[in-house]
Amino acid sequence: MAFEVDFSAVEAVLVKPLTYLPFILRAVVDAIAGFPHVNAIVGDDELLVYGAVHLGVAVDLDADGLVGAGRAGRR
């Protein structure tokens, strides 16, 4: 599945050059919040749905990896 996104409105308000990553991450958090069963785990015969969305991004640093977690991306 592929999506086409128009970022022209985002580019118009940028003061300094940024990557698209923060905007994409925000869209992911909003999408997960819109479908709360995606943000859940299966427990003992039940589905435990989390109320807040926390999103982590893995970054490759030469020898080591690093994951920054955005806490409470959406409550």
C-alpha angles and dihedrals in degrees: 000000000000132000129201115215128190108220095176092107090052093048090051093061099041112114096187130019112280133169121249091244098096091051093047091048090051090051090051092050091049091048092051090048089053091055104039095179088069087062095059145092131217113248131175099326091322141089112239108206116198118224097211130050117227116184126194126197121204117218125192113225111186099268103006136044126228130198119198114197121209105215119216096000085170133359 
